[in-house]
Every structure is written in C-alpha cells, then in structure tokens.
Amino acid sequence: MTKTIWMITNQNDNTKTELTYYHFGKEPKFPSWYMEEKHIYTIEMTWNLKLIKTPIIFLKCLFHQYIIK
C-alpha cells in the first residue's frame, strides 16, 4: 500500500490544492468534481511512501480514500 501526496495548481488563479491519496500502486483516480472546465491544472507528486499494512490504512486503500486540503 502506498500513500502519495500530490500538489494540484490551478494556473488560472494560481490556487494550490494538496491531495493525499492512498492506493495499491495503481494510477490515482483524481477527483474531478472540484476541477472546473476551461481551467489549466498542473499536477505534481510531492511525496510517495510505502505504508505498513494496518487495518485502517488497508480500508483507506480499498475504498480509494483521498483527503483534499
């Protein structure tokens, strides 16, 4: 299991969003509900760490949980 942190920058108004994503090594499924049409976004990975398998982390990965700040 992996915890990955992504920095998403809206190039139109220069706002930054941090996305914490728990996954099993697959490509992340970025939530599209907060991204607007006709905007340009830069997405970069800032942190990537393999996690110890615990029941709570396992459930976060299983349900593709993400945290947006």
N, C-alpha and C positions, 0 to 999 in steps of 0.2 A: 504494500500500500504506500502511496506517495501523497505528500502534502505539497502543493505548488501554490506560490503566490504570484499573481500577475498584476501588472500596473497597466490600466487602460486609460489612455489620454484622449480626450475629445479635442481634436485640432481646431475646431471652430471657435470654442470659447476657452480653451486651454484648461479645462477641469480634469482632475485626475481621480480615478476610482481604483481602489485596491480590491482585488478579487482573490479570496483564499479558496482553493479547490482541493477536495480530497478525491483520489481516484486510484485505480488499479494499474496505472501506467498507460492508460488509453489517452487519446487526444481529449482535451477538455471540451465539454459542451458549454460554451459561453452562453449565459442567459441573454436572450435578445430583447426581452421586454423593456429594458431600460435604454437601449440604443435607439436613437432616432434616425429616420430616413434623411438622406442628403447631408449627413454629417460624416466627417472623416475621423477614424479612430486609429490610434497606434496602440498595439498590444505587445507588451514585452514581459517575459518571465523574469522575476526578480529573485525568486527563491525556490529551490526544489530539494526535498528531503524525503528519504525513505523512512517510514514510521514503524515502530514496534507494533505488532498486531495486538490490539486491545479490543474488547467488545464494542466500546463506544466509537472508536476510530473505524472499526470494521463496518458498523452501521452507517456512518457518515459516507464511507466509500461506496457501500452497497446502494445507497439511495442518491448518489452523486450530489451530496450536500455541498453548498458553497456559501461563503459569507462575503457580503459586499459592504465596504466601509466608505 
